[in-house]
Amino acid sequence: MLSRLGLVTAYGHVSARAAASMLITPAADLATVTESTVVEVPLEATSLPMAAPAEAWAHLALYRARPDAESIARAQPASAFAAAATTTLLTPLYGQAAWLGESIPVHDSAHLLRSAQLAERAARSLPTGEALLLRGNGALTLGATPGVAVARMWLLSVACDGWLAARAAGRVTPLTAEEIASWRAVRDELLPRLWRHLRRDGAPQEIGCRRTAGGEPG
């Protein structure tokens, strides 16, 4: 789905916590990945299996730092590159963006997260919330399931679009803390519904016509 939605090219990965290990997609184009190619990595690993993506360190660091993280998506939405270059902290401008966190931090390094040390530094940038922009390097999103993590990545791409449009218009009016809390209170109910919509046959074409929608989900 990350590939179908245009959020990854040849790079990107998805993982899920599995007891004392994580299951992660291999170092391959996500459009070609099958269940049999998924790689298991112990959460306390000090080296990576050959088939694992080099940035699997970022997933390991987040699982270790965030016991609430059950799944992680790694992608490169075009709008995320632009938004991360314009701010150090993105505050939700509309309701569904609050499902990414009370705010979305920007990790201040564009280095590839190909070592435990670099990955741990990035993980410290996300002590709470479910989305992290990586300056010059895409984004990471968390979820209770891989599908919810992917849904959050799509939401992040749209939230960045909205942020950039508001800045270009010369007026950014973020939600209040109370408004953010009210939307976050329903995220566990409504995010799985968004995932079901995204994975439906034909969803990418429909979504392409509605990327700026951010209203009441019903």
Buried (B, 14 or more C-beta within 10 A) or exposed (E): BBBBBBBBEEBBBBBBBBEEBBBBBBBBBBEEBEEEEBBEBEBEBEEBBEBBBEBBBBBBBBBBBBEEBBBBBBBBBEBBBBBBEEBEEBBBBBBBBBBBBBBBBBBEBEBBBBEBEBBBBBBEBBEEBBBBBBBBBBBBBBBBBBBBBBBBBBBBBBBBBBBBEBBEEEEBEBBEEEBBEEBBEEBEEBBBEBBEBBBEEEBBEEBEEEEEEBEEBE
